């Protein structure tokens, strides 16, 4: 068996494992969202979505992609048995996540204070939003995911996500039976965040104690330490991912501000249905990145290109099927989920699915560009697209309502995809001419080429 085929099989074995957990999570999400809408009504459910989006905006704006840093700089010492060096890398990532959690809390509180008056929330609704913002430090577990991926403990991810979704569903069903209000539903959402954080942290620390004799508070003993290139790499990948993630929640807030909480709920649910349809395929991304790092460190450039193209071809074929599925069943899924009839939902969901598919097709391209040193291309594209996306979303939503919001979102996702596709084509052309990924046979200096993953 060739190395590229072995890598390909490893990727899909791990993706299959993650997919089983996501199926359980999706089924639970379908149930608890449907019953949340029936318990609260579409307007109060929209309020719940907006409050959650405010908190998530603060969280995503402050997130640092420490899981990628941990894999990028921690793989060599982890597999070579250099546990002293590995503990330093883990400590650096934990400290960054701790600082970003504090920033997340401050940002979320500020965003609530600024946003609430613009949509005319009552004192009670503002208080609920401020209280919910207090859980934002626990919405991200970057270093934990890095440890699980590095230790090849993928089975713990579906276990954690599945238990969290199952618990959330049971609580929502109880709240529905007791006719509880939006405050109680926010409490359920917050409890699920804390439970999820606790499980991931427990699993990650147990692995670190067993493999590296590491304790959590050890991370805060050497505040000034950082390896060469680690901060530059973290900053680059984080800016790219932050802009991609934050735009989802900011877009919901803009729609809510422009045309109301009910429309914001419809926009968010249509986007969530589209994202849910492509979620199993998107699970390739966290599995693919470590494998491409291994191939990059072996200088297996042709194998790297072959694996990427194979996955890209599969995703294109899958995308055609998903578009057909949504065109036929999109409105039925929406009605089953929200238990209400809304005109043009098949159109909205189809547009959001096309945007989701554009993001899906980036899945094999983005890790390729990162490991071949084209991180700057990703970051610059995200910055430019985000700068134009929010004003376009504001204007199109104001003029065309939900149709305009969907069109702006689709245009944004498609632009990022086309940019990544151009970068991948440049890599492939250089590889075909010289057998190397760049003019001098090395990754671009935008990604420091020192400690690679294994």
Backbone torsions as a table, in degrees:
resi	resn	phi	psi	omega
1	UNK	NA	129.8	179.6
2	UNK	-70.0	160.9	-179.7
3	UNK	-64.0	-39.8	-178.9
4	UNK	-65.2	-38.7	178.2
5	UNK	-68.1	-38.6	177.1
6	UNK	-62.4	-42.0	177.6
7	UNK	-63.5	-44.1	179.6
8	UNK	-58.9	-45.0	179.3
9	UNK	-65.7	-38.8	178.5
10	UNK	-63.2	-41.7	179.6
11	UNK	-60.0	-49.2	-175.1
12	UNK	-75.7	-24.4	173.2
13	UNK	-65.7	-44.9	179.4
14	UNK	-70.4	-36.6	177.9
15	UNK	-64.4	-40.0	178.7
16	UNK	-60.9	-40.0	178.5
17	UNK	-63.7	-44.3	179.4
18	UNK	-67.4	-34.6	-178.0
19	UNK	-63.7	-38.1	178.9
20	UNK	-58.1	-42.9	177.9
21	UNK	-67.2	-37.7	-179.3
22	UNK	-69.5	-31.2	176.3
23	UNK	-63.3	-45.4	176.9
24	UNK	-61.4	-43.6	179.7
25	UNK	-62.9	-42.7	-179.7
26	UNK	-63.9	-41.7	179.0
27	UNK	-63.9	-43.5	178.0
28	UNK	-64.4	-40.3	179.2
29	UNK	-63.4	-42.0	178.3
30	UNK	-57.1	-44.0	-178.4
31	UNK	-69.3	-50.1	-173.5
32	UNK	-71.3	-30.1	176.0
33	UNK	-70.0	-41.5	179.4
34	UNK	-60.8	-44.1	-178.5
35	UNK	-76.4	-26.6	174.7
36	UNK	-66.1	-41.7	177.9
37	UNK	-64.9	-41.5	-179.1
38	UNK	-68.0	-32.9	179.9
39	UNK	-76.8	-38.0	-171.8
40	UNK	-99.7	-26.3	-169.0
41	UNK	87.8	158.6	-174.0
42	UNK	-64.7	-36.6	-178.1
43	UNK	-67.5	-48.9	179.7
44	UNK	-69.4	-32.0	174.2
45	UNK	-64.6	-38.5	174.7
46	UNK	-60.6	-38.8	176.4
47	UNK	-62.0	-43.8	177.4
48	UNK	-59.0	-44.3	179.9
49	UNK	-63.1	-42.5	-179.5
50	UNK	-65.7	-42.1	179.1
51	UNK	-63.7	-42.7	177.4
52	UNK	-64.3	-39.3	179.9
53	UNK	-65.8	-35.9	176.4
54	UNK	-61.0	-46.1	179.4
55	UNK	-65.1	-43.0	-179.6
56	UNK	-66.6	-30.5	176.3
57	UNK	-62.2	-47.2	177.4
58	UNK	-61.8	-39.4	-179.3
59	UNK	-67.4	-48.3	-176.1
60	UNK	-69.9	-33.3	179.0
61	UNK	-66.3	-24.2	-176.3
62	UNK	-101.5	-5.2	-173.6
63	UNK	-71.3	138.8	172.2
64	UNK	-113.4	132.8	-174.9
65	UNK	-77.5	66.6	-175.2
66	UNK	-68.8	-22.9	178.2
67	UNK	-64.5	-35.5	177.5
68	UNK	-71.0	-37.8	177.1
69	UNK	-63.1	-42.1	-179.3
70	UNK	-62.9	-42.3	178.6
71	UNK	-70.2	-41.8	-176.0
72	UNK	-65.0	-43.8	-174.1
73	UNK	-107.3	-11.4	-177.6
74	UNK	-101.8	-11.1	-175.4
75	UNK	-64.9	-49.1	-178.8
76	UNK	-58.5	-54.8	179.8
77	UNK	-63.0	-32.0	-179.4
78	UNK	-66.4	-47.2	-177.1
79	UNK	-81.2	-21.9	178.2
80	UNK	-89.4	-2.0	178.3
81	UNK	80.7	13.7	178.0
82	UNK	-86.7	74.7	-171.1
83	UNK	-70.5	-25.1	175.5
84	UNK	-62.9	-48.7	177.3
85	UNK	-64.0	-41.0	-179.6
86	UNK	-62.7	-41.6	178.3
87	UNK	-62.5	-33.5	177.3
88	UNK	-65.9	-41.4	179.2
89	UNK	-65.2	-45.7	178.5
90	UNK	-60.7	-43.0	-179.7
91	UNK	-61.6	-41.2	177.9
92	UNK	-59.9	-43.4	-179.0
93	UNK	-68.3	-40.0	178.6
94	UNK	-64.6	-41.0	179.4
95	UNK	-64.0	-42.0	178.8
96	UNK	-62.2	-42.2	178.9
97	UNK	-66.2	-35.5	176.9
98	UNK	-64.3	-43.7	177.9
99	UNK	-66.4	-40.3	180.0
100	UNK	-67.1	-29.1	176.9
101	UNK	-65.8	-39.9	177.6
102	UNK	-66.8	-41.1	177.1
103	UNK	-63.7	-38.5	179.1
104	UNK	-60.1	-44.0	179.4
105	UNK	-61.3	-47.4	-179.4
106	UNK	-63.3	-44.3	-179.5
107	UNK	-63.4	-42.3	-178.2
108	UNK	-63.4	-42.7	178.8
109	UNK	-63.7	-42.2	179.4
110	UNK	-64.9	-43.5	-179.2
111	UNK	-61.9	-41.6	178.3
112	UNK	-63.0	-45.4	-178.3
113	UNK	-61.8	-37.9	-178.5
114	UNK	-79.2	-36.2	-173.0
115	UNK	-81.4	-39.6	-172.8
116	UNK	-54.5	-46.2	-179.3
117	UNK	-64.3	-27.5	-176.5
118	UNK	-72.5	-20.3	180.0
119	UNK	-111.3	8.1	173.9
120	UNK	69.2	35.3	178.5
121	UNK	-69.5	148.2	176.0
122	UNK	-76.0	170.6	178.2
123	UNK	-60.0	-39.3	179.8
124	UNK	-64.5	-42.4	-179.9
125	UNK	-68.0	-37.9	176.5
126	UNK	-64.5	-39.2	179.5
127	UNK	-63.8	-42.4	177.3
128	UNK	-60.2	-42.8	-179.5
129	UNK	-65.1	-39.9	178.8
130	UNK	-66.5	-40.4	178.6
131	UNK	-66.0	-41.9	-179.6
132	UNK	-66.5	-30.7	178.7
133	UNK	-61.9	-20.9	-178.1
134	UNK	-69.7	-13.3	178.5
135	UNK	-93.0	-0.9	-177.3
136	UNK	-60.2	-31.8	178.1
137	UNK	-61.9	-16.4	-175.8
138	UNK	-106.9	13.2	-177.3
139	UNK	-88.7	-3.5	-176.1
140	UNK	-135.6	134.5	-179.2
141	UNK	-130.6	56.7	-174.0
142	UNK	-59.1	-53.6	-176.6
143	UNK	-65.2	-31.5	177.6
144	UNK	-63.2	-44.5	177.9
145	UNK	-62.8	-37.3	177.7
146	UNK	-61.3	-43.0	179.3
147	UNK	-64.4	-45.2	-179.2
148	UNK	-63.1	-40.4	-179.3
149	UNK	-71.5	-39.7	-179.7
150	UNK	-66.2	-39.1	-179.1
151	UNK	-84.4	2.7	179.9
152	UNK	58.1	43.5	177.2
153	UNK	-105.9	53.3	-176.4
154	UNK	-64.1	-27.0	-178.4
155	UNK	-63.5	-22.6	-179.6
156	UNK	-74.3	-23.2	179.8
157	UNK	-67.2	-52.5	177.4
158	UNK	-64.7	-31.0	177.1
159	UNK	-62.9	-47.6	-179.0
160	UNK	-64.8	-50.6	-178.7
161	UNK	-63.4	-38.9	-179.4
162	UNK	-65.5	-45.3	178.9
163	UNK	-63.5	-40.4	179.8
164	UNK	-63.6	-47.4	-179.3
165	UNK	-65.3	-39.2	179.9
166	UNK	-65.0	-43.7	177.2
167	UNK	-63.4	-40.3	179.4
168	UNK	-64.7	-41.1	178.8
169	UNK	-62.9	-45.0	-179.8
170	UNK	-61.5	-41.1	179.9
171	UNK	-66.5	-39.9	179.0
172	UNK	-65.1	-41.7	177.9
173	UNK	-61.8	-39.6	177.2
174	UNK	-65.4	-43.1	178.8
175	UNK	-63.7	-37.2	176.5
176	UNK	-63.3	-43.5	-179.8
177	UNK	-65.8	-32.4	-178.0
178	UNK	-91.6	-0.3	178.7
179	UNK	59.4	45.2	-179.1
180	UNK	-81.4	159.8	-175.6
181	UNK	-93.8	-173.4	-172.8
182	UNK	-64.8	-30.8	177.9
183	UNK	-60.4	-41.9	178.7
184	UNK	-68.2	-36.0	178.2
185	UNK	-67.7	-36.6	174.5
186	UNK	-63.4	-37.0	176.7
187	UNK	-63.2	-39.0	177.2
188	UNK	-64.1	-45.7	178.3
189	UNK	-58.9	-43.5	-179.2
190	UNK	-66.2	-41.1	178.9
191	UNK	-62.9	-39.1	177.9
192	UNK	-62.6	-39.6	177.4
193	UNK	-61.0	-47.2	-178.3
194	UNK	-65.7	-40.7	179.6
195	UNK	-63.2	-44.8	179.4
196	UNK	-61.5	-44.1	179.3
197	UNK	-62.1	-43.1	-178.9
198	UNK	-63.8	-41.9	180.0
199	UNK	-65.5	-47.7	-178.9
200	UNK	-62.1	-42.6	-179.7
201	UNK	-64.2	-42.1	179.6
202	UNK	-62.4	-46.5	180.0
203	UNK	-62.9	-45.6	-177.3
204	UNK	-64.7	-43.6	-179.6
205	UNK	-67.0	-33.8	178.1
206	UNK	-65.5	-37.8	176.7
207	UNK	-66.2	-44.1	-179.1
208	UNK	-65.4	-38.3	178.0
209	UNK	-65.1	-40.2	-177.2
210	UNK	-74.4	-37.8	-172.8
211	UNK	-96.7	-27.2	-173.7
212	UNK	-133.0	7.0	-178.7
213	UNK	51.2	47.5	-173.8
214	UNK	-108.2	138.3	173.5
215	UNK	-117.2	151.5	-171.6
216	UNK	-57.8	-46.9	-173.6
217	UNK	-72.7	-11.1	173.4
218	UNK	-61.7	-26.4	-177.6
219	UNK	-64.1	-21.7	-173.2
220	UNK	-103.0	17.0	-180.0
221	UNK	-86.6	-30.0	-176.5
222	UNK	-125.7	81.4	-172.7
223	UNK	-64.7	-31.3	-171.1
224	UNK	-87.1	-11.2	-174.2
225	UNK	-72.8	136.2	168.6
226	UNK	-158.2	139.5	179.8
227	UNK	-73.5	157.0	-179.2
228	UNK	-62.3	126.8	177.6
229	UNK	86.3	-9.5	-175.0
230	UNK	-68.1	-45.1	-177.8
231	UNK	-68.3	-40.1	179.5
232	UNK	-62.9	-42.8	179.1
233	UNK	-64.6	-45.9	-179.4
234	UNK	-61.1	-43.1	-179.1
235	UNK	-62.4	-41.7	-178.2
236	UNK	-66.2	-51.2	-178.1
237	UNK	-68.7	-29.9	-178.5
238	UNK	-71.1	-40.9	179.1
239	UNK	-61.7	-42.7	179.2
240	UNK	-60.7	-49.5	-177.4
241	UNK	-71.7	-35.7	-179.4
242	UNK	-62.8	-45.1	179.7
243	UNK	-63.8	-37.3	179.7
244	UNK	-68.0	-42.7	-176.1
245	UNK	-76.7	-43.6	-175.9
246	UNK	-65.0	-30.7	-176.9
247	UNK	-61.7	-32.0	179.3
248	UNK	-61.1	-48.4	-175.7
249	UNK	-76.6	-38.0	177.5
250	UNK	-64.2	-38.2	178.8
251	UNK	-61.1	-41.4	177.7
252	UNK	-61.3	-40.9	179.3
253	UNK	-65.7	-39.4	179.2
254	UNK	-65.5	-43.0	178.5
255	UNK	-63.5	-42.9	177.9
256	UNK	-61.6	-38.5	179.4
257	UNK	-69.4	-37.6	-174.7
258	UNK	-79.1	-45.2	-170.9
259	UNK	-129.9	9.3	169.7
260	UNK	107.1	164.2	-176.1
261	UNK	-68.1	-35.2	-180.0
262	UNK	-63.3	-46.4	178.9
263	UNK	-66.6	-35.1	176.8
264	UNK	-62.5	-39.2	177.5
265	UNK	-64.4	-42.9	179.2
266	UNK	-63.1	-45.9	179.1
267	UNK	-59.3	-46.5	-178.3
268	UNK	-66.2	-42.3	-178.6
269	UNK	-67.9	-41.7	177.0
270	UNK	-60.3	-41.6	178.9
271	UNK	-67.0	-38.0	-178.9
272	UNK	-70.0	-37.8	175.9
273	UNK	-61.6	-46.3	179.6
274	UNK	-62.1	-44.2	179.1
275	UNK	-64.9	-38.6	180.0
276	UNK	-64.2	-35.1	-179.8
277	UNK	-64.5	-37.4	-176.8
278	UNK	-96.9	-1.8	-175.2
279	UNK	-55.1	-47.4	-178.9
280	UNK	-54.4	-40.3	179.7
281	UNK	-70.5	-32.7	-179.7
282	UNK	-68.0	-15.8	178.6
283	UNK	-66.6	-12.0	177.1
284	UNK	-62.0	-33.9	-171.5
285	UNK	-57.0	-55.6	-179.1
286	UNK	-66.5	-21.8	177.5
287	UNK	-83.8	-36.6	-175.1
288	UNK	-68.9	-40.2	-173.9
289	UNK	-56.9	-50.9	178.9
290	UNK	-60.5	-35.2	-179.6
291	UNK	-68.3	-39.4	178.2
292	UNK	-67.9	-33.8	175.8
293	UNK	-61.2	-43.4	178.6
294	UNK	-60.0	-45.1	-178.2
295	UNK	-67.7	-37.3	177.3
296	UNK	-62.1	-42.9	-178.3
297	UNK	-69.4	-23.9	175.3
298	UNK	-85.7	-1.3	-175.9
299	UNK	61.0	30.5	180.0
300	UNK	-90.2	70.3	-173.8
301	UNK	-69.4	-38.5	179.9
302	UNK	-68.0	-37.9	176.3
303	UNK	-65.6	-37.7	178.5
304	UNK	-62.8	-43.6	178.5
305	UNK	-66.2	-39.7	-178.2
306	UNK	-64.3	-44.3	179.4
307	UNK	-63.3	-44.3	-179.3
308	UNK	-62.1	-45.6	-179.7
309	UNK	-65.8	-36.5	179.1
310	UNK	-63.3	-46.0	-179.9
311	UNK	-67.2	-39.7	179.5
312	UNK	-61.2	-42.8	178.7
313	UNK	-63.5	-40.9	178.3
314	UNK	-63.2	-41.4	-178.3
315	UNK	-68.3	-34.0	176.7
316	UNK	-64.5	-44.6	179.1
317	UNK	-63.2	-42.0	179.1
318	UNK	-64.0	-36.1	-178.3
319	UNK	-61.9	-40.3	178.2
320	UNK	-61.0	-41.6	178.3
321	UNK	-65.0	-40.6	-178.0
322	UNK	-66.1	-37.3	177.8
323	UNK	-63.2	-43.8	178.5
324	UNK	-63.1	-42.6	179.4
325	UNK	-60.4	-44.3	-177.7
326	UNK	-69.2	-39.9	179.4
327	UNK	-60.9	-34.2	-177.9
328	UNK	-84.2	-42.2	-168.4
329	UNK	-116.3	2.3	-174.0
330	UNK	-57.1	-49.4	-177.8
331	UNK	-66.3	-33.2	178.8
332	UNK	-67.4	-39.4	177.1
333	UNK	-62.7	-42.7	-179.2
334	UNK	-62.8	-46.1	-179.6
335	UNK	-64.5	-39.5	178.9
336	UNK	-66.1	-34.0	-177.8
337	UNK	-76.2	-47.2	-174.0
338	UNK	-100.5	-13.0	178.2
339	UNK	62.0	30.0	176.4
340	UNK	-138.7	157.9	176.5
341	UNK	-102.8	125.3	178.5
342	UNK	-129.3	129.6	-179.3
343	UNK	-62.6	147.6	171.4
344	UNK	66.9	20.2	-177.4
345	UNK	-65.8	-34.1	177.9
346	UNK	-61.4	-39.4	177.8
347	UNK	-65.1	-47.1	-179.8
348	UNK	-60.4	-45.8	-177.9
349	UNK	-66.8	-37.9	178.1
350	UNK	-63.1	-43.6	177.6
351	UNK	-61.8	-43.5	-180.0
352	UNK	-69.7	-30.9	176.3
353	UNK	-67.5	-40.4	176.4
354	UNK	-60.8	-38.4	175.5
355	UNK	-65.2	-42.5	179.4
356	UNK	-64.9	-36.9	179.0
357	UNK	-67.2	-37.8	175.0
358	UNK	-59.0	-42.3	176.7
359	UNK	-67.9	-36.1	179.4
360	UNK	-63.3	-41.9	-178.6
361	UNK	-70.4	-15.0	174.5
362	UNK	-75.5	-22.0	-172.2
363	UNK	-51.0	-49.8	178.2
364	UNK	-79.7	-18.4	-176.0
365	UNK	-82.8	-39.7	-175.6
366	UNK	-63.0	-49.3	176.4
367	UNK	-60.6	-36.3	177.8
368	UNK	-59.7	-46.3	-179.0
369	UNK	-66.3	-36.2	179.9
370	UNK	-65.8	-49.3	-174.8
371	UNK	-74.3	-17.2	176.8
372	UNK	-99.0	13.0	171.0
373	UNK	84.0	21.6	-180.0
374	UNK	-108.7	34.0	-179.7
375	UNK	-61.0	-35.8	-178.7
376	UNK	-61.6	-36.8	177.7
377	UNK	-60.4	-45.1	179.1
378	UNK	-60.6	-48.1	-176.0
379	UNK	-63.8	-46.3	-178.3
380	UNK	-63.5	-39.5	178.5
381	UNK	-63.3	-46.4	-180.0
382	UNK	-60.7	-42.0	-179.0
383	UNK	-63.2	-49.1	-177.5
384	UNK	-64.4	-44.8	-178.7
385	UNK	-63.8	-42.0	-179.7
386	UNK	-64.7	-39.3	179.2
387	UNK	-59.0	-38.6	-179.2
388	UNK	-87.6	-26.8	-173.9
389	UNK	-65.0	-48.4	-174.7
390	UNK	-65.5	-45.0	174.7
391	UNK	-62.4	-40.1	178.7
392	UNK	-64.4	-41.5	177.6
393	UNK	-61.4	-43.2	-179.9
394	UNK	-60.8	-49.4	-176.3
395	UNK	-69.7	-45.4	-177.7
396	UNK	-68.2	-35.2	176.4
397	UNK	-66.7	-39.1	179.6
398	UNK	-64.3	-36.7	-175.4
399	UNK	-88.7	-46.6	-172.3
400	UNK	-111.8	5.2	177.9
401	UNK	60.9	-134.0	-174.5
402	UNK	-64.2	-33.7	177.4
403	UNK	-60.3	-44.3	178.2
404	UNK	-63.8	-39.8	178.9
405	UNK	-62.5	-42.2	-179.9
406	UNK	-66.8	-41.8	179.6
407	UNK	-63.9	-42.4	178.7
408	UNK	-62.7	-41.0	-179.6
409	UNK	-65.9	-42.8	178.3
410	UNK	-62.7	-44.6	-179.7
411	UNK	-61.8	-39.6	179.4
412	UNK	-63.5	-48.7	-178.5
413	UNK	-65.2	-40.8	-178.7
414	UNK	-65.1	-36.9	179.6
415	UNK	-64.7	-44.1	178.5
416	UNK	-63.0	-42.1	179.4
417	UNK	-61.0	-47.0	-178.5
418	UNK	-62.1	-36.6	177.9
419	UNK	-64.8	-44.2	178.3
420	UNK	-64.5	-37.4	179.3
421	UNK	-63.8	-41.2	177.7
422	UNK	-62.3	-43.9	178.5
423	UNK	-61.1	-41.1	178.9
424	UNK	-66.9	-36.9	178.8
425	UNK	-67.4	-37.1	176.5
426	UNK	-63.3	-43.7	177.4
427	UNK	-59.4	-46.0	-177.5
428	UNK	-65.2	-39.2	-179.5
429	UNK	-66.7	-42.4	177.8
430	UNK	-63.6	-39.7	-179.7
431	UNK	-65.6	-38.9	179.3
432	UNK	-67.1	-32.3	-178.3
433	UNK	-79.1	-44.0	-171.3
434	UNK	-120.6	-6.4	-176.0
435	UNK	76.1	6.5	179.9
436	UNK	-128.3	154.4	-174.8
437	UNK	-76.8	-13.4	-177.6
438	UNK	-143.3	177.1	-177.3
439	UNK	-58.4	-29.1	-177.3
440	UNK	-115.7	15.8	175.1
441	UNK	73.6	23.7	179.9
442	UNK	-143.9	159.2	176.9
443	UNK	-63.2	152.9	176.1
444	UNK	-56.5	147.9	-177.1
445	UNK	-71.4	-3.6	175.6
446	UNK	-66.6	-17.9	171.1
447	UNK	-119.5	111.0	-178.6
448	UNK	-53.8	128.0	-175.9
449	UNK	-99.7	70.1	173.3
450	UNK	-118.0	-96.4	-174.3
451	UNK	-77.3	107.4	179.2
452	UNK	-89.7	170.3	176.3
453	UNK	-84.0	166.0	179.6
454	UNK	-116.3	NA	NA
